[in-house]
Amino acid sequence: MRFTIFISLCSLFIFSCGGSGNSTQTNTSETVNYLPSNLNNTQLKLSLTNNNEAIIKEDLPEINSLLIHYFGNGDLLYLQTEESIDWQYRGSFNYIAQKDNNADITISLTTGREYKLNCQFISNDSGTCDTELEQGIKITGNFTLIDNIRATDFDFSGILIEELSFISSITGITYPYHIYLPPNYEGSNQSYPIIYATDGQWEFHRFAHAIETSNKEIILVAIEQGPEGRRLQDYALTGSASYMAFLQDELLPEIEASYRVDSNNRALQGASWGGLLVRHALSRESNHHLFNNFISMDGSYFHENNKYSELENTAFPSGSGLAAKLYLSGASIGGNNNVVQRYKNDIEARDITHLTLFYQSFNVTHEQVSRPSIKDALLKLYPE
């Protein structure tokens, strides 16, 4: 009896502990997560596998075998293809990571078109996507996800002339500056539109990259602020009067004696504090014809608004006109968009004949607004 019980207990113990040679073991492994946390500053290049003929729609770039979704800062999106590499087709995107390495990317274009990319990641930077652009137009393909090329790493076809400088006898300041010449400059005899950009210490490569990738034949002169913090004095009243004299009487004649410039197609650009300089330049244009295009990006129009308004009252009395284009952009995430809109409304209320005004708000921060603004301004001010 004792022997039988002992054998039974041992058998029970061996069975419960998995000691039998006939028992099986289950192996489990976790699924590797390939989904990115966000898509900011990346490109999703979708090589189509089901498209046999070109997709041609008014609000889309011509699509053949490649569709590129260029994701910028915030929720900014651009569409490009092998036939269309500029920045015309813009919108926003919303990225939602799902289970099992699936993700949904909702695309909303400024034209009102909306579609959803259903993507399956098979690695950190590749997978498949499908979508229906509209009823009856479905596309599928394999994608690669890459980081956007930084402007400083871009292989320019145009000419970059860097680390020049000008000593101003008017302000007493030495201003470093940089020049971009379009790819065809040396092989032609034509004169080119020119943009004089402030804050060249930050904006030169970014602006030159936007010009070249937008296929615009424009000369760029990007002027640095000079000593640290000098921009606060030069770009705002009353120091901006001396800075405008430096541009008009010193720098512009120097540049335009050296390069083939269309003097009837000049632009002045400024961002943030530089937007104040653009505002001042516009108000003096009726008496000092210098620029035709004015580009202000998230201008700091909270600063001494009444003083600038007084200048504009004098410059633009009732019935006045000015043959020029003004581009204004604002950053809606903690930026200056509200005061930019106030300035826009004030200019519109003045009813200045022959002045064309463009305004665009971007869902980005103040620090992020330059990149989309540059691209948008180039498309609107230089449509050809």
C-alpha positions as CSV (number, residue, x, y, z in Angstrom):
1,M,0.0,0.0,0.0
2,R,2.7,2.5,0.9
3,F,4.6,1.6,-2.2
4,T,1.6,2.2,-4.4
5,I,0.8,5.6,-2.9
6,F,4.5,6.6,-3.2
7,I,4.5,5.7,-6.9
8,S,1.3,7.6,-7.5
9,L,2.5,10.7,-5.7
10,C,5.8,10.7,-7.7
11,S,3.9,10.3,-10.9
12,L,1.7,13.3,-10.1
13,F,4.7,15.4,-9.2
14,I,6.5,14.6,-12.4
15,F,3.4,15.3,-14.6
16,S,2.7,18.6,-12.9
17,C,6.3,19.8,-13.2
18,G,6.6,19.0,-16.8
19,G,9.0,16.2,-16.3
20,S,7.4,13.9,-18.8
21,G,9.3,13.4,-22.0
22,N,6.0,13.7,-23.9
23,S,5.1,17.3,-22.5
24,T,5.3,20.3,-24.8
25,Q,6.6,23.9,-24.2
26,T,5.1,27.1,-25.7
27,N,7.5,29.8,-26.9
28,T,6.2,33.4,-27.1
29,S,8.0,36.4,-28.6
30,E,7.1,40.0,-28.6
31,T,6.3,41.8,-31.9
32,V,9.0,44.4,-32.7
33,N,7.5,47.9,-32.9
34,Y,8.6,49.7,-36.0
35,L,6.2,52.7,-35.8
36,P,7.8,56.1,-35.5
37,S,6.6,58.4,-32.7
38,N,5.9,61.2,-35.3
39,L,6.6,62.0,-38.9
40,N,7.9,65.6,-38.5
41,N,10.6,66.5,-41.0
42,T,10.5,63.2,-42.9
43,Q,9.5,62.1,-46.5
44,L,7.3,59.1,-47.2
45,K,8.2,58.1,-50.8
46,L,5.5,55.8,-52.1
47,S,6.5,53.8,-55.2
48,L,3.2,52.8,-56.8
49,T,2.6,49.1,-57.7
50,N,-0.9,49.4,-59.2
51,N,-0.8,52.5,-61.3
52,N,-0.8,52.0,-65.1
53,E,-1.6,55.5,-66.3
54,A,-1.0,59.0,-65.0
55,I,-3.3,60.5,-62.5
56,I,-4.0,64.1,-63.5
57,K,-6.1,66.2,-61.2
58,E,-6.2,70.0,-60.9
59,D,-5.4,69.9,-57.1
60,L,-2.7,67.2,-57.3
61,P,0.7,67.0,-58.8
62,E,0.8,64.6,-61.8
63,I,1.2,61.1,-60.4
64,N,2.8,58.3,-62.4
65,S,5.0,55.9,-60.4
66,L,6.0,58.0,-57.4
67,L,4.1,60.0,-54.8
68,I,6.1,61.8,-52.1
69,H,4.5,63.0,-48.9
70,Y,6.9,65.7,-47.5
71,F,6.1,66.2,-43.8
72,G,7.4,69.4,-42.2
73,N,7.2,70.9,-38.8
74,G,3.9,70.8,-36.9
75,D,1.2,69.4,-39.2
76,L,2.5,70.9,-42.5
77,L,2.5,68.7,-45.6
78,Y,3.6,69.0,-49.2
79,L,2.9,66.6,-52.1
80,Q,5.6,66.1,-54.7
81,T,6.2,63.6,-57.5
82,E,8.9,63.0,-60.0
83,E,7.2,65.5,-62.3
84,S,6.5,68.1,-59.7
85,I,9.2,68.9,-57.1
86,D,8.1,72.4,-56.1
87,W,6.0,73.3,-53.1
88,Q,2.7,74.1,-54.7
89,Y,0.5,71.4,-53.3
90,R,0.2,72.0,-49.5
91,G,-1.9,70.8,-46.7
92,S,-1.8,69.2,-43.2
93,F,-1.5,65.7,-41.9
94,N,-2.6,63.7,-38.9
95,Y,-0.6,60.6,-37.9
96,I,-2.1,57.9,-35.7
97,A,-0.1,54.8,-34.7
98,Q,-2.3,51.7,-34.6
99,K,-1.6,48.1,-33.5
100,D,0.6,45.6,-35.2
101,N,2.8,48.2,-36.9
102,N,-0.1,49.7,-38.7
103,A,-0.6,53.5,-39.0
104,D,-3.2,55.8,-40.4
105,I,-2.1,59.1,-42.0
106,T,-4.9,61.5,-42.8
107,I,-4.0,64.0,-45.5
108,S,-6.0,67.3,-45.8
109,L,-5.0,69.5,-48.7
110,T,-5.8,73.2,-48.8
111,T,-8.0,72.6,-51.8
112,G,-10.4,70.6,-49.6
113,R,-9.3,67.1,-50.8
114,E,-8.9,64.6,-48.0
115,Y,-7.7,61.0,-48.0
116,K,-6.2,58.5,-45.6
117,L,-3.0,56.5,-46.1
118,N,-3.2,53.0,-44.5
119,C,0.3,52.0,-43.9
120,Q,2.0,48.8,-42.7
121,F,5.5,49.1,-41.4
122,I,7.8,46.1,-42.0
123,S,10.9,48.0,-40.7
124,N,11.7,51.4,-39.2
125,D,11.8,53.0,-42.6
126,S,9.8,50.9,-45.1
127,G,6.5,49.1,-45.7
128,T,3.4,49.3,-47.8
129,C,0.6,51.9,-48.1
130,D,-2.7,52.1,-49.8
131,T,-5.3,54.8,-50.2
132,E,-8.3,56.0,-52.2
133,L,-7.6,59.5,-53.5
134,E,-11.2,59.8,-54.5
135,Q,-13.9,57.4,-55.5
136,G,-12.6,55.0,-58.1
137,I,-8.9,56.1,-57.8
138,K,-7.1,53.7,-55.5
139,I,-3.3,53.5,-55.2
140,T,-1.1,51.0,-53.4
141,G,2.7,50.8,-53.2
142,N,5.8,50.3,-51.3
143,F,7.2,53.1,-49.2
144,T,10.5,54.2,-47.8
145,L,10.7,56.8,-45.0
146,I,13.7,59.1,-44.9
147,D,14.7,62.2,-43.1
148,N,14.3,65.5,-44.9
149,I,17.6,66.8,-46.3
150,R,18.8,69.8,-44.3
151,A,19.4,72.9,-46.4
152,T,23.0,73.1,-45.2
153,D,23.5,69.6,-46.6
154,F,21.8,70.2,-49.9
155,D,23.8,69.8,-53.1
156,F,23.1,73.1,-54.8
157,S,23.2,73.5,-58.6
158,G,23.3,77.3,-58.2
159,I,26.3,79.3,-57.0
160,L,26.8,80.1,-53.3
161,I,29.1,83.0,-52.5
162,E,29.6,83.2,-48.8
163,E,31.4,85.2,-46.1
164,L,31.3,88.6,-47.9
165,S,31.1,91.7,-45.8
166,F,30.3,95.4,-46.1
167,I,31.3,98.2,-43.8
168,S,28.6,100.8,-43.6
169,S,29.6,104.4,-43.2
170,I,26.0,105.2,-42.3
171,T,25.5,102.8,-39.4
172,G,29.2,102.2,-38.6
173,I,28.6,98.5,-38.6
174,T,30.2,95.7,-40.6
175,Y,27.5,93.4,-42.1
176,P,28.5,89.9,-43.3
177,Y,26.4,88.8,-46.2
178,H,26.0,85.8,-48.6
179,I,24.8,85.5,-52.2
180,Y,23.0,82.8,-54.1
181,L,23.0,82.9,-57.9
182,P,20.6,80.6,-59.9
183,P,22.0,77.7,-61.8
184,N,21.8,79.3,-65.3
185,Y,23.3,82.7,-64.2
186,E,26.8,82.2,-65.6
187,G,25.5,80.8,-68.9
188,S,23.1,83.6,-69.7
189,N,23.0,87.4,-70.2
190,Q,19.6,88.0,-68.6
191,S,18.9,90.1,-65.5
192,Y,17.3,88.4,-62.6
193,P,14.8,89.3,-59.8
194,I,16.5,89.8,-56.5
195,I,15.6,89.2,-52.8
196,Y,17.4,91.0,-50.0
197,A,16.8,89.0,-46.9
198,T,17.6,90.0,-43.4
199,D,18.9,87.7,-40.6
200,G,21.2,86.0,-43.1
201,Q,23.0,84.3,-40.2
202,W,20.0,82.0,-39.9
203,E,18.2,82.1,-43.2
204,F,20.7,82.0,-46.1
205,H,20.8,78.2,-46.8
206,R,17.2,77.7,-46.0
207,F,16.1,80.5,-48.3
208,A,18.5,79.4,-51.1
209,H,17.2,75.9,-50.8
210,A,13.6,77.0,-51.2
211,I,14.4,79.1,-54.2
212,E,16.3,76.3,-56.0
213,T,13.8,73.5,-55.2
214,S,10.9,75.8,-56.3
215,N,12.6,76.2,-59.7
216,K,12.7,80.0,-59.3
217,E,15.4,81.9,-61.1
218,I,16.1,84.5,-58.4
219,I,19.2,86.1,-56.9
220,L,19.4,86.1,-53.1
221,V,21.4,88.4,-50.9
222,A,21.2,87.3,-47.3
223,I,22.5,90.0,-44.9
224,E,23.5,89.0,-41.4
225,Q,22.7,91.3,-38.5
226,G,26.3,92.1,-37.7
227,P,27.2,92.1,-34.0
228,E,25.0,90.0,-31.7
229,G,21.7,91.7,-31.0
230,R,22.2,94.5,-33.6
231,R,19.0,93.5,-35.3
232,L,17.0,94.9,-32.4
233,Q,18.3,98.4,-33.3
234,D,18.5,98.2,-37.1
235,Y,15.2,96.5,-37.8
236,A,12.9,98.7,-35.6
237,L,12.2,102.4,-35.3
238,T,14.1,104.6,-35.2
239,G,17.3,102.7,-36.1
240,S,15.6,101.3,-39.2
241,A,15.8,104.7,-40.9
242,S,19.6,104.5,-40.9
243,Y,19.5,100.8,-41.9
244,M,17.2,101.6,-44.9
245,A,19.6,104.4,-45.9
246,F,22.4,101.8,-45.7
247,L,20.5,99.5,-48.0
248,Q,19.5,102.2,-50.5
249,D,22.8,104.2,-50.7
250,E,25.4,101.6,-50.0
251,L,24.7,97.9,-50.3
252,L,22.2,97.8,-53.2
253,P,24.4,99.9,-55.5
254,E,27.4,97.7,-54.6
255,I,25.5,94.5,-55.3
256,E,23.7,95.7,-58.5
257,A,26.9,97.0,-60.0
258,S,28.4,93.5,-59.7
259,Y,25.5,91.3,-60.7
260,R,22.9,91.3,-63.4
261,V,19.8,92.4,-61.4
262,D,16.4,93.5,-62.6
263,S,16.1,96.6,-60.6
264,N,12.4,96.7,-61.3
265,N,11.9,93.4,-59.5
266,R,13.4,93.8,-56.0
267,A,12.1,92.2,-52.8
268,L,12.8,92.8,-49.1
269,Q,12.3,90.0,-46.6
270,G,12.2,90.0,-42.8
271,A,11.0,87.6,-40.1
272,S,10.0,88.4,-36.6
273,W,11.8,91.7,-35.7
274,G,12.7,91.9,-39.4
275,G,9.0,92.2,-40.2
276,L,9.1,95.6,-38.6
277,L,11.8,96.6,-41.1
278,V,9.5,95.4,-43.9
279,R,6.7,97.4,-42.5
280,H,8.8,100.6,-42.4
281,A,10.1,100.0,-45.9
282,L,6.6,99.7,-47.3
283,S,5.6,103.0,-45.7
284,R,8.5,104.9,-47.2
285,E,8.1,103.3,-50.7
286,S,5.9,106.1,-52.1
287,N,8.8,108.6,-51.6
288,H,11.8,106.2,-52.0
289,H,11.1,103.7,-54.7
290,L,13.3,100.8,-53.9
291,F,11.3,97.5,-53.7
292,N,8.4,95.9,-55.5
293,N,7.8,92.9,-53.2
294,F,7.7,92.9,-49.5
295,I,7.9,89.6,-47.5
296,S,7.1,89.6,-43.8
297,M,7.0,86.4,-41.8
298,D,5.4,86.5,-38.3
299,G,6.3,90.1,-37.9
300,S,6.6,91.5,-34.4
301,Y,3.8,94.0,-34.9
302,F,3.1,94.3,-31.2
303,H,6.0,96.7,-31.1
304,E,5.1,100.4,-31.2
305,N,2.2,99.9,-33.4
306,N,1.0,103.5,-33.0
307,K,4.2,104.9,-34.3
308,Y,4.1,102.7,-37.4
309,S,0.5,103.6,-37.9
310,E,1.4,107.3,-37.9
311,L,4.0,106.6,-40.7
312,E,1.3,104.8,-42.7
313,N,-1.2,107.6,-42.2
314,T,1.3,110.0,-43.8
315,A,2.4,107.5,-46.6
316,F,-1.1,106.3,-47.5
317,P,-3.7,109.0,-47.4
318,S,-7.1,108.4,-48.8
319,G,-7.0,107.5,-52.5
320,S,-3.3,106.7,-52.5
321,G,-1.8,103.9,-54.6
322,L,1.3,101.8,-54.6
323,A,2.2,99.2,-57.3
324,A,3.7,96.5,-55.0
325,K,3.0,93.1,-53.5
326,L,3.0,92.5,-49.8
327,Y,3.2,89.0,-48.4
328,L,2.3,88.4,-44.7
329,S,2.5,85.2,-42.7
330,G,1.7,84.4,-39.1
331,A,2.5,81.5,-36.7
332,S,-0.7,80.4,-34.9
333,I,1.1,78.4,-32.1
334,G,2.3,81.0,-29.7
335,G,3.4,83.3,-32.5
336,N,2.5,86.7,-33.7
337,N,-0.5,85.7,-35.9
338,N,-3.0,87.9,-34.0
339,V,-1.0,91.1,-34.5
340,V,-0.1,90.1,-38.1
341,Q,-3.8,89.9,-38.8
342,R,-4.3,93.3,-37.1
343,Y,-1.7,94.8,-39.5
344,K,-3.3,93.0,-42.4
345,N,-6.7,94.4,-41.6
346,D,-5.3,97.9,-41.2
347,I,-3.6,97.8,-44.6
348,E,-6.8,96.5,-46.2
349,A,-8.8,99.2,-44.6
350,R,-6.6,101.8,-46.2
351,D,-7.7,100.6,-49.6
352,I,-4.4,101.3,-51.3
353,T,-4.9,101.0,-55.0
354,H,-2.5,98.6,-57.0
355,L,-1.2,97.0,-53.8
356,T,-1.7,93.2,-53.8
357,L,-1.8,91.7,-50.4
358,F,-1.2,88.0,-49.6
359,Y,-1.8,86.5,-46.1
360,Q,-1.2,83.0,-44.8
361,S,-1.5,81.5,-41.3
362,F,0.6,78.4,-40.5
363,N,-0.1,76.0,-37.7
364,V,3.5,76.2,-36.4
365,T,5.5,78.0,-33.8
366,H,7.3,81.3,-34.2
367,E,10.6,79.5,-34.6
368,Q,9.2,77.2,-37.3
369,V,7.4,79.7,-39.5
370,S,10.2,80.7,-41.9
371,R,10.4,77.5,-43.8
372,P,6.8,77.2,-45.0
373,S,6.5,81.0,-45.4
374,I,9.5,81.2,-47.7
375,K,8.1,78.5,-50.0
376,D,4.6,80.0,-49.9
377,A,5.8,83.5,-50.6
378,L,7.9,82.3,-53.6
379,L,4.9,80.7,-55.2
380,K,2.6,83.7,-54.7
381,L,5.0,86.5,-55.5
382,Y,6.8,84.7,-58.4
383,P,4.1,82.5,-60.0
384,E,5.9,82.0,-63.3
